[in-house]
Amino acid sequence: MANTQKKLENPKDRIVLAALELAAMQGWDTLTLFDIAEELDMTMAELHIYVEDKFDILAALGRMIDRKTLENMSKPDPEISPRDALFDIFMDRFEVLNDHRDGVVAILRSIKLDPKQALVSLPHLCRSMGWMLEAVQINTSGIRGAIKVAGISALYLKILRVWCSDDTPDLSVTMAALDKEMSRAEQIANTLGF
């Protein structure tokens, strides 16, 4: 119980959740740090203790999504292929994103229109995808690992666009698109000897 309470009191998580709520209402591009501080009844000086800027909030959001996805994933099963395990963890991730759908979609719309945000976010995305691969015991070391991370990041971005417009209760449209893209990626990987 104490551990759960501690998680709820994590100031950075509170900041991220407030930013998501506000982004859903007013859009990410118009959202200011002052708005977030006011929503949390913090001074700007207090907010500054936890975040450097809005990019830092995006990085914290990515880490929060990673953590929740890793908490929700099933224990590794040696009977399941790496492809199926990766499929499962991606669907876990989309379900976590679904809990904050409106805010996340607002952020993604803003990033799409702002190349600077996209460039700053890319290393964080690749780090997240590295965690997803490692969680299902796919090695990300060396050149081969870097290629895997880059490939899976591109795949994830493609499916993220599908997820943004998927209004099915069970994310069946996202699931079908993910399955199709993973089959295509698997064929390419087999051709290249991965």
N, C-alpha and C positions, 0 to 999 in steps of 0.2 A: 504493500500500500504506500509506504514512504517513497519507494522508487517511482511509482506512478505519479504521486503528488509532485515529486521533484521534476519529472518530465513536464508536467503541466505548468510549473513555475519557471521553466527555462525562458529567460527574457528574449532570447533571439527567436525562439519559436513563436512567442507572443507577438513579436514585431512582424514576423513573416505572415502570421495568420491575420493580423490587422491589415497589413499591406494587401493581402489577397482580397479581403472583404472590401476594402476601399477601391481597389482596382476594378472589382466587379461592378461597383456602383458608378465610378467616375472615369474609369480607364486608367491604364498604367502611365501613359505619357503625360497626363495632367496631374498625376498624383505627386505630391511633394513630401519631403522628409518632415516638414512642419505638420502636414496633414496627419501623418502617422504618429508623430509625437502627441499631437492633440487628441487623437483617437485613443491613445493609451494613457492619457493623462500624465505624460512625461514632459520634462523640459527638453529642449534641444541638447543641452549638455548631457542629460541622462541617456538620450537616444544615441549620442555620439560615442558613449562608452561601448555600445554593442555593435554598431554598424558604421562603416565609413561613408557609404553612399548607397544609392539605389542598386548599383551593380552588386554590392556586398549583400544586399537583401536577396537578389536573384541567386547568388552563390549559396546563401543560407537556405533558400527554398529548395535548391537542388539537393543539398545535403539532407534536408528534412525528408524529401521524397525518397532519397536513397535509403535512409535509415528505416523509414516506415515500410518500404518494399522489402528490405532485408529481414525486418521483424516478422513480416507476414508470410515470407516464403516457406515452403515445406522443407523438411529435412532432406538432404541429398539422398537420392535413391539410385543405387548402382544399376537397377534394371531399366531406368529411363535414359534414353539417348541424350547427349549434350544438346541436340537441336530441340528436343521436347522440353528439356529442363529450361533452356533459354526462352522458349515460347511461354512457358508457365510463369517465369519471373517477369517477363515483359507484360503479361496480362495482369499480374499482381501490381506492377507499376502503374498501369493504366487505371486500375481500380483505385489506387491511392490518389492519382491525379483527379479522378472523378469526384472525390470527396471535396475538392476545391475547384470544380470545373469552371465556374464563371470567372473567378479571379485568374486562373491559369490561362484561359482562352483570351482574356483581356491583355495579359502580358504577352502572349504569343502574337497577337495581332499587332501590338506595338513594336515588338522586335522585328516582325516582318517588314515594317516600314522604316526601320532604323538600322542601317548596316553596322553602325558603331556598336549598338547593343548586341547584335548577332555575333560580331567578331569577339567582343569581350566575353560572351557567354560560351563560345565554342570550346575553350579549354576545360571549362567546368562540365560541359556535356560529355566530352571525351573521358574525363575522370569518372563521371557517373557510369558511363557505359563500360569502362574498365572494371568497376566494381560489380556490375551485373554479370559480366563474363566470368570474373574470378569466383563469384558466388556459386556459379554452376560448374566450377572446376575446369574452366577453359583458360589456359595459360595466356597471359598478355605480355610476356617478356619478349624483349628483343624486337627485331624488325618484323617478324611474323606476327607477334603480338600487337604491334603498332598498326599493322595492316588490318588485323581483326577488329581492333577498336575503331579504326576509321570506317571500316565497312559497316559495322553494327551501328555506329553513330548515324551514318547516312540512312540506313534502314529505319532506325528509330524516328528520325526527323520526318521521313516519308509517311510513316504510320501515324505520327503525331498529328499530321494534317488531317488524316482520316478521322482520328479520334475527336478532333475539334468539332466535326460536324455529325458525329455519331450520336443520335438521340435514342438509340435502342436501350432498353433497361438492362440488358445483359451484355452490352458492348459487342453484339454479334457482328456488326459491320467491321469494327476494328479487328476483331478476332479473325474474320475471314481474310481481311487485307494482310494482317500479320502472317497468317499461315501461307498465303500466296507468295509474299515477299521473302519469307524465310526459305521456302522451297526453291525459289529462284537463287537466293544467296548461297544455299547449300550446293546447288548445281555448279555455280561459279567457283566456289571454294574447292569442290572436288576436281574440277577441270584444272585449277591452279595448283593442285596437290596439297591443299590445306586439310 
